[in-house]
């Protein structure tokens, strides 16, 4: 499994009012493994299949977990990459789908080098979009490898984007926490073509659509298909054993890249 923001926020009690948990609770939403059993009515998967996917709100850091959404692991991905893909995949795919037809259009992604941003970048480019992505300079090569044009985030974003896209930007995706949402709306010029996966008061105030992660196998399959085509490989920052769950949460909350925890 891999650590996501929801995991350490739930552990800290930050989301208790929104997503109350009965304690003790097992953390984790992402998972990868071999199917041991299939539920009644499941016809597209079999015992022995290697899959990645999502459990409930919190329950996958275990030897056995029940998945409610899954897809076959692309043979091009490592187990660790598959473990890192679930929640980021459904979030990114949901956001890109919400923006409609992007063929021949320019999309600006704030936070394009993160887990969600990277998946969204790959999905948008595969859909025929030109992507401009914000990231720190250290991550510009990663975006270039995905096929995007990289720029830095922060003050002056509108001017930098205007230089890169003189004909304008059709849509924007707010893929990571940052104060840039109001800038994205101004750059696009139409709040209906701006989507945020960060459910903030700012998004609600601006009237920007908020896309939440859904446990949907079809969304997982969108990124899995890109993996099979060699167009998307989830980034993994750290791989730790189950006994290091506490350090894993600390690394994830510090923004140290995607942290995968191996249950063995």
N, C-alpha and C positions, 0 to 999 in steps of 0.2 A: 504494500500500500504506500501511498505518499501523503505527506502532510499538506493540508490546505489551510487557508486562513480560518475557515469555519471550525477546524479541529482545535486549534489553540484558543480561539475565542470561546468555544463551548467549554473547554476545560477551565478557562479563567472565570467562567460564569457571566461573561459579558452579554451573552445572548439568552440568558435564562428566561427573561420575560417573553422573548419572541419564540424561542425553541426550548421549552422546558424539558429537562431530561430526568428520568428516574435513576437515582444513583444506587449502586455503582453502575457506571456506563462504560462501554468499550468505545474508544475513539476511532475515528477513521471512516471515510466515505468511499475513497478510491480503493480498487482491489484488482489483482490479477492472479490467476491460478487455473488449475485444471478442474473442470466440472466433475463433481462427485455424485450429484443427483440432479435431476431436472423435475420441475414441477408439472402438475397436471395441465395439459393444454400447450406445453412447450413443444413445438414441432421443428424449429429451425436450429436446434442445438442438441448435442448428445453427450452422454457421459464420456469423459476423456478429452473433450475439446479444451483447448487453451484459450481463455477469454480474458478480457479486461472489462471493467465496468464499475457500477456503483451499487452500494448497499443502501441502507437507510440513512437517516441524518447522521448517525454515529454508531458504527458497529463492525467495521471491517478489519480491525487490527486483531486478527485471530487466525487460527489454523483452518477454521471453517467459517464461512460467511455466506449469507443469503443475498444474492444480487437481484435487483429488480430491473436493471438495464445492463446490457452487455453486448459485446461484439467480439468476433474472432480476432486474436492478436495477429497483426500483419507479420509475416515471416521476416520482414526487414527490420523489425524492432527487437531490441533486447527486452528481457523480462523487466528490467528496471525502467526502460522507456515506457513500456506498457503500463507499469504501475503508476507512472506520473501522468497518464493521459486522460483518465476518466472525467473528472470534474471540469478540468480545463477544456476538454473537447466539447462537452455539452453546452458549456457557457459560451464558448466561441462560436459554435455552430448556430446556436439559438440567436446570437446577436447578428451574425452575418445574414442569416435567413430573414431576420426582421427588417433588414435594410433593403430587401427586394433585389431586383435585377441590377447587378453591378457591372455588367458587360460594357467594356469601353469607358468606364467611369473611374474617377479618382476618389480613393477613400483615404482619409487621414485616421490613423490609429494612434491614440495616446497610450503609451506603455506597451509598445509593440514587441518588445523583447521578452516580456514575462510569459508565463505559462499560457494564459488566455490570449494575450496579444500575439504570441508566435503562432498559435493554432489559427487564430482569426486571420493573420496575415497570409498564411498558407492557403486557407480556404478562399479568401477573397481573390488572391492571385489566380487560383485554379478556376475561379468563376469568371475570370476575364477582366478583373479590376487592375488598375494601377494603384499601388499602395505606397503612401508616404507614412513612415512610422517614426515616432519619437522614442529615443532611448539614450542612455549614457554613451559617450564615445566608445567605451570598451565593448559595447554591444552592437556597434554599427556594422561590423563585418557579419555578424549573425544575421542581421536583417538583409544585408546584401546577398548572403547565401540563399535566403528565402526568396529573393527576387524583388525585394522592396527597396525604396529609396529612403535612407535614414537621415534624420535630423535630430538635433538636440531638443530637449524639452526646456520649459522655463520661459522667462520673459523674452519677448521678441518672436514668439512662435508664429504669429500671423505674418510677419515680414519674411521669415524664413520659408514658410509654406508658399507665400505668394511668389517668391523667387523660383521655387521648384515647380509650382503649378500655376503659371500665369493665367491660364484659362479658368482657374477656380477649382474648388473641391466640391464634389457632389454630396458626399456624406462623411460622417465621422463616427468613430467608436471610442468611447472612454473606457479603456480596458484595464486600468489600474488606478488606485487612489491617487489623485493629484488635484491641484486647484485649477486645472486648465479647462474644466467643463464649459465655463462661460466663454472662454476663447474659442472652443470648438463650435459653439452655437454661432458666434460672430463670424467665424471663418466660413462656415457652410452657408449661413444666411437664412436657414430654415430649420427650426428646432425639430420638425417632424422627420428630418433626415439625420438626426443625431441620436445615438443609442448609448446607454451606459449600462455596464454590468456591475457598477458600484452603486448600490442602493442608498444614496445620500439624500439629505434634506435639500441640498443644492439642486440635484436632479429634479426633485419634485417641484421645487420653487421655479425652476426654469421651464418646466413642462416637458422635459426630455423623457423619452421612453426608457424604462428600466427593464432589462431582461434578466430574469433569474434563471439559475440552473435548473434543468428538469431531468429527471431520471428517464431518459428516452433513448432506446436502443438505436433508433434511426439517426439521432444526432451523433452518437458514438460512431456509427458506421460511416458517417461523412468523413471524419478524420482518419478512420481506419483505412478507408479507400485511398486517401492521399498517401498513407503509409505504404500501401501495397504498390503504389505508383512511384515510390521513392521521392515524393514531394514534401513529406513532413516527417520529422523525427523529434519527438518530445525531448526537451532539454532536461538533464538530470544534474543537479549541483552536488549532491552528497548522497551516499548510500550508507546506511547505518543498520546495525542489528536491532532486534526488538528490545533488548535490554537497554538500549540508548534512546528510548522514546523521549525522555525528558530533554536531553540535548538536541534531539531532532526538532522538538517544538521550539526550542530557543533559537535554533538556526533558522527555521522557517519564519518565525515572527520577526527576526532581525533582517529579513529580506536577503538571505544568503543563497538564494536559488532554490530549485525544487529539491526537496528532501525525501528520499525513498527509504522506507523501513522494510527490511526483510524479515519475515516471520518464518523461523525455521527451528 
